[in-house]
Amino acid sequence: MENMVNRLRPLAAAAFLLGPALYLAAEAITAAAWKSPSYSYADNWISDLGSATAGVFQGRELDSPLHVVMNSGFIVQGILFGIATVLLSRTISGRSRTFTAVTGVVTMIGYILVGTFHGSLQAQQNGTLPLHFTGATLAIVGGNVLALVLGIHWRKSPETRLIGLISIVVGAFGLVSVVALFLTFGAGLPSGAIERGSVYTIVIWQLAVASTLLLSRANSRAPRAAATGASTTTASTSN
């Protein structure tokens, strides 16, 4: 069982690292291509980058020439998040295992919906806008709830207390940002920045978990290496 867990850790870590890297790259590339008007990380929502049509939506002027790149980023991030969390669930015991796998898949579905159905005036007119907002809710709430719940679970053990505390902080901050986004919508505040407070927490959590998984695997290999060395030394001494 321990051998299987050790094999799964680097796979889960790789998925947790690759997803955010591709997602952030897609966002940066798409935002840089948005020339008229310039994309604002403070005022524009992330999903504005995925709008396939230009025009005014919810008071924001949209024109994303590389929307395909951003939508691909959403979908790839979602798929890798789902894979990583299912693998991660196999390293967890008890009820948290099922919760991790199910919540990870729900979050994945959310990202895929966001990348498939866009937030735009056209989406509002053709009736697909609710699918976009459903996807955003599943992805953002799902990712942050997963971080928070696993943080509470991990905090109980000395070996995982640090990643537990990090998970609790980022998960709670992300959920508070979601509430703040809806409460302040239309109030003239930088809604794009507030939204990022609920999305980037997921990215931070993925990177933190990936780092913890890699470190835990390295630490688990060290005792075995030391034991092997000790056995070799003993055998040599005996001879």
C-alpha positions as CSV (number, residue, x, y, z in Angstrom):
1,M,0.0,0.0,0.0
2,E,2.8,2.4,0.9
3,N,4.6,1.7,-2.4
4,M,1.4,2.5,-4.3
5,V,1.0,5.8,-2.4
6,N,4.6,6.7,-3.1
7,R,4.1,6.1,-6.8
8,L,0.9,8.2,-6.9
9,R,2.4,11.2,-5.1
10,P,4.7,12.4,-8.0
11,L,1.9,11.8,-10.5
12,A,-0.6,13.9,-8.5
13,A,2.1,16.6,-8.0
14,A,2.9,16.7,-11.7
15,A,-0.8,17.3,-12.6
16,F,-1.1,19.9,-9.8
17,L,2.0,21.8,-11.2
18,L,1.2,21.5,-14.9
19,G,-2.4,22.7,-14.6
20,P,-1.7,26.1,-13.0
21,A,1.3,26.7,-15.2
22,L,-0.7,26.2,-18.4
23,Y,-3.6,28.1,-17.0
24,L,-1.6,31.2,-16.0
25,A,0.3,31.1,-19.3
26,A,-3.0,31.0,-21.2
27,E,-4.3,33.9,-19.2
28,A,-1.2,36.0,-19.7
29,I,-0.9,35.3,-23.5
30,T,-4.6,36.0,-24.0
31,A,-4.6,39.2,-22.0
32,A,-1.5,40.5,-23.8
33,A,-3.3,40.0,-27.2
34,W,-6.2,42.1,-26.0
35,K,-5.4,45.5,-27.5
36,S,-8.6,47.5,-27.9
37,P,-9.4,48.3,-25.2
38,S,-6.5,47.1,-23.1
39,Y,-7.3,44.2,-20.8
40,S,-7.5,45.2,-17.1
41,Y,-6.6,42.6,-14.5
42,A,-8.3,44.8,-11.9
43,D,-11.6,45.5,-13.7
44,N,-12.1,42.7,-16.3
45,W,-13.2,39.2,-15.2
46,I,-11.0,36.3,-16.1
47,S,-13.8,34.8,-18.2
48,D,-13.9,37.9,-20.3
49,L,-10.7,36.5,-21.9
50,G,-12.7,33.5,-23.1
51,S,-15.5,35.5,-24.8
52,A,-15.8,34.5,-28.4
53,T,-17.6,37.7,-29.4
54,A,-16.8,41.3,-29.0
55,G,-19.2,43.8,-27.4
56,V,-20.3,45.2,-24.1
57,F,-21.3,42.8,-21.4
58,Q,-22.3,43.7,-17.8
59,G,-20.7,47.1,-18.5
60,R,-17.4,45.7,-19.6
61,E,-16.2,46.0,-23.2
62,L,-15.0,42.6,-24.5
63,D,-12.7,41.9,-27.4
64,S,-10.5,38.8,-26.9
65,P,-8.8,37.8,-30.2
66,L,-7.2,34.7,-28.5
67,H,-10.2,33.5,-26.7
68,V,-9.5,30.0,-27.9
69,V,-6.2,30.0,-25.9
70,M,-8.0,31.1,-22.7
71,N,-10.8,28.5,-23.1
72,S,-8.2,25.8,-23.7
73,G,-6.5,26.9,-20.5
74,F,-9.7,26.6,-18.6
75,I,-10.4,23.1,-19.9
76,V,-6.8,21.8,-19.5
77,Q,-6.7,23.2,-16.0
78,G,-9.9,21.5,-15.1
79,I,-8.9,18.1,-16.6
80,L,-5.6,18.1,-14.8
81,F,-7.2,19.3,-11.5
82,G,-9.6,16.3,-11.8
83,I,-6.8,13.8,-12.5
84,A,-4.7,15.2,-9.6
85,T,-7.4,15.1,-7.0
86,V,-8.4,11.6,-7.9
87,L,-4.8,10.5,-7.6
88,L,-4.5,12.5,-4.3
89,S,-7.6,10.8,-3.0
90,R,-5.8,7.5,-3.2
91,T,-3.2,8.7,-0.7
92,I,-5.9,9.8,1.8
93,S,-7.8,7.4,4.2
94,G,-11.3,7.6,5.5
95,R,-14.3,9.7,4.3
96,S,-11.9,12.4,3.1
97,R,-10.9,10.0,0.2
98,T,-14.4,10.0,-1.4
99,F,-14.9,13.7,-0.7
100,T,-11.6,14.6,-2.4
101,A,-12.3,12.5,-5.5
102,V,-16.0,13.7,-5.9
103,T,-15.2,17.4,-5.2
104,G,-12.3,17.2,-7.6
105,V,-14.4,15.9,-10.4
106,V,-17.1,18.4,-9.8
107,T,-14.5,21.2,-9.9
108,M,-13.2,19.7,-13.2
109,I,-16.7,19.8,-14.7
110,G,-16.9,23.4,-13.6
111,Y,-13.7,24.4,-15.4
112,I,-14.8,22.5,-18.6
113,L,-18.2,24.3,-18.6
114,V,-16.5,27.7,-18.2
115,G,-14.2,26.9,-21.2
116,T,-17.0,25.6,-23.3
117,F,-19.8,28.2,-22.6
118,H,-18.6,31.8,-22.5
119,G,-19.7,34.9,-20.6
120,S,-20.9,37.4,-23.2
121,L,-23.9,39.2,-24.5
122,Q,-24.3,36.5,-27.2
123,A,-24.4,33.9,-24.5
124,Q,-27.1,35.9,-22.7
125,Q,-29.1,36.0,-25.8
126,N,-28.8,32.4,-26.9
127,G,-29.5,31.0,-23.4
128,T,-26.1,29.5,-22.6
129,L,-25.0,32.1,-20.0
130,P,-26.5,30.0,-17.0
131,L,-24.2,27.2,-18.0
132,H,-21.2,29.5,-17.9
133,F,-22.1,30.8,-14.4
134,T,-22.9,27.2,-13.2
135,G,-19.4,26.2,-14.3
136,A,-17.8,29.1,-12.6
137,T,-19.6,28.4,-9.4
138,L,-18.7,24.7,-9.5
139,A,-15.0,25.4,-10.2
140,I,-14.5,28.3,-7.8
141,V,-16.6,27.1,-4.9
142,G,-15.5,23.4,-5.4
143,G,-11.8,24.2,-5.5
144,N,-11.8,26.4,-2.5
145,V,-14.1,24.1,-0.4
146,L,-11.8,21.2,-1.2
147,A,-8.8,23.2,0.0
148,L,-10.6,24.2,3.2
149,V,-11.9,20.8,4.1
150,L,-8.7,19.0,3.3
151,G,-6.9,21.6,5.3
152,I,-9.0,20.8,8.4
153,H,-8.3,17.1,7.8
154,W,-4.5,17.6,7.3
155,R,-4.1,19.9,10.3
156,K,-4.9,17.0,12.6
157,S,-1.6,15.3,11.8
158,P,1.9,16.8,12.7
159,E,3.3,15.6,9.4
160,T,0.7,17.5,7.4
161,R,0.0,20.4,9.7
162,L,1.7,23.1,7.6
163,I,-0.1,22.2,4.4
164,G,-3.2,22.0,6.4
165,L,-2.8,25.5,7.7
166,I,-2.0,26.8,4.2
167,S,-5.0,25.0,2.8
168,I,-7.4,26.5,5.4
169,V,-6.1,30.0,4.8
170,V,-6.3,30.0,1.0
171,G,-9.6,28.1,1.0
172,A,-11.2,30.4,3.5
173,F,-9.9,33.5,1.7
174,G,-11.2,32.2,-1.7
175,L,-14.7,31.6,-0.3
176,V,-14.7,35.1,1.3
177,S,-13.7,36.6,-2.0
178,V,-16.6,34.8,-3.7
179,V,-19.1,36.3,-1.2
180,A,-17.4,39.7,-1.6
181,L,-17.7,39.5,-5.4
182,F,-21.4,39.0,-5.3
183,L,-22.1,41.5,-2.6
184,T,-20.1,44.3,-4.3
185,F,-21.1,43.5,-7.9
186,G,-22.0,46.8,-9.6
187,A,-20.7,48.9,-6.8
188,G,-17.8,50.3,-8.8
189,L,-15.1,48.2,-7.1
190,P,-12.4,46.4,-9.0
191,S,-14.4,43.2,-9.6
192,G,-11.7,41.6,-11.6
193,A,-9.3,41.8,-8.7
194,I,-11.9,40.5,-6.3
195,E,-12.7,37.6,-8.6
196,R,-9.0,36.7,-8.8
197,G,-9.0,36.5,-5.0
198,S,-11.3,33.5,-5.4
199,V,-9.5,31.9,-8.4
200,Y,-5.8,32.4,-7.7
201,T,-6.3,30.8,-4.2
202,I,-7.0,27.5,-6.0
203,V,-3.8,27.9,-8.1
204,I,-1.8,28.7,-4.9
205,W,-3.3,25.6,-3.2
206,Q,-2.4,23.4,-6.2
207,L,1.2,24.5,-6.1
208,A,1.4,24.1,-2.3
209,V,0.0,20.6,-2.4
210,A,2.3,19.6,-5.3
211,S,5.4,20.9,-3.3
212,T,4.2,19.0,-0.2
213,L,3.7,15.7,-2.2
214,L,7.1,15.9,-3.7
215,L,8.8,16.7,-0.4
216,S,6.9,13.8,1.3
217,R,8.0,11.4,-1.4
218,A,11.6,12.6,-1.0
219,N,11.5,12.2,2.7
220,S,10.0,8.7,2.5
221,R,12.8,7.6,0.2
222,A,15.5,9.0,2.5
223,P,15.0,6.5,5.3
224,R,15.0,3.5,2.9
225,A,18.2,4.8,1.3
226,A,19.7,5.2,4.8
227,A,18.6,1.7,5.8
228,T,20.0,0.2,2.6
229,G,23.3,2.0,3.2
230,A,23.4,0.7,6.8
231,S,22.7,-2.8,5.7
232,T,25.5,-2.6,3.1
233,T,27.9,-1.3,5.8
234,T,26.9,-4.1,8.2
235,A,27.4,-6.7,5.5
236,S,30.9,-5.3,4.6
237,T,31.8,-5.2,8.3
238,S,30.7,-8.8,8.8
239,N,32.8,-9.9,5.8
